[in-house]
Amino acid sequence: MDEKLVIILIEDDNNTCSNFNEYAGTLDNVYLAAITNDSNEGIDLVKDIQPHAVILDLELSNGNGNGLTFLEDLTKLNLVHKPFVVVTTNNSSQVIYSHARNSGADFILYKHQKDYTPKMVFDFLLSLKKEIMLQPTNASTYYIEKQTQEDRLLRITNKIKSELIKVGISPKAKGFSYLCDAIRLYMNDTSHVTQEISKLYKKSEPSIERAMQNAINKAWSTADTENLLKYYTAIIHSDKGVPTLLEFISYYVKILKSDF
């Protein structure tokens, strides 16, 4: 098994946390083990998990504590193998940067720089994966022992969302969530999938099927043709040149079953 880079995220913005979590779910070489908006809880997580790396927001204005306190408390732990700490911040003060570095930050990323995204942060950490993982921790053991069915479900859900977005199906589309659930349920060989989704959302089965097909139809009429050809490689049998609902779902079930 290719060893995963085990990371915890300390961040107080819910949207940012969701974006990091969603992108992490698309990566095979990263395990985002925990997320918190509390610097004290972050210290407890470091002690419990001993991650390879920490992504640390300095301000935590909507959480508890702050990143500088976390860095100071991390130093006090006197860990044999300290995690690699990437600080992320909206603050551009060189005084703060200097203090963060002196307190143990390994790298600082300014959130307002043009290319700041979860992808950029993970790409940066993965570029240093070999060096970061030279120091052994119990992080990989934690990954193997603690990865639950819930973790697997989250990774599958994030992967489905990512694949749907690639072909131009908007998360705002009414059928987006229905498609995610349908693909996941088909993966588990659930019978009467539409019926299950109908119960979940308290909508009629015809309206759910219609919303899912409409989301597919819209993607094929508005999305970039190159992206469709790149990310959806199945043969389309319909005369309309658009995958049927069953074709579409079956295609992604096959992909996901090979990955999971």
Secondary structure, 3 states (H helix, E strand, C coil): CCCCEEEEEECCCHHHHHHHHHHHCCCCCEEEEEEECEHHHHHHHHHHHCCCEEEEECCCCCCECCHHHHHHHHHHCCCCCCCEEEEEECCCCHHHHHHHHHCCCCEEEECCCCCCCHHHHHHHHHHCHHHHCCCCCCHHHHHHHHCCHHHHHHHHHHHHHHHHHHCCCCCCCHHHHHHHHHHHHHHCCCCCHHHHHHHHHCCCHHHHHHHHHHHHHHHHHHCCHHHHHHHCCCCCCCCCCCCCHHHHHHHHHHHHHHHC
